[in-house]
Amino acid sequence: MSKIMEKKDYKLLEFKFNEWEQDIYNHKELMESLKALADT
């Protein structure tokens, strides 16, 4: 990623990751898919 992240970008991303974390926790199937991707 060539663009340097600004603090506000980071905060927005952090917020998104927290949302995604909830989704992943609630969707085991998605979790398994992510694990499979990580193994490739």
C-alpha positions in Angstrom: 0.0 0.0 0.0 1.7 3.1 -1.2 -0.6 5.7 0.4 0.4 6.6 3.9 -2.5 6.2 6.2 -3.8 9.1 8.2 -5.0 8.8 11.7 -8.6 9.2 10.7 -8.2 6.5 8.1 -6.8 4.2 10.8 -9.6 4.9 13.2 -12.2 4.2 10.5 -10.4 0.9 9.6 -10.2 0.0 13.3 -13.9 0.5 13.6 -14.5 -1.6 10.5 -12.3 -4.4 11.8 -14.3 -4.4 15.0 -17.5 -4.8 13.0 -15.9 -7.6 10.9 -14.7 -9.3 14.1 -18.3 -9.5 15.3 -19.4 -10.8 11.9 -16.7 -13.5 11.9 -17.6 -14.5 15.4 -21.2 -14.8 14.4 -20.5 -16.7 11.1 -18.4 -19.8 11.7 -18.6 -20.6 7.9 -16.9 -17.3 7.1 -14.3 -18.0 9.8 -13.5 -21.4 8.1 -13.2 -19.7 4.7 -10.8 -17.1 6.1 -8.7 -19.9 7.7 -8.6 -21.7 4.4 -7.4 -18.6 2.6 -4.8 -18.0 5.2 -3.4 -21.5 4.6 -2.9 -20.9 0.8 
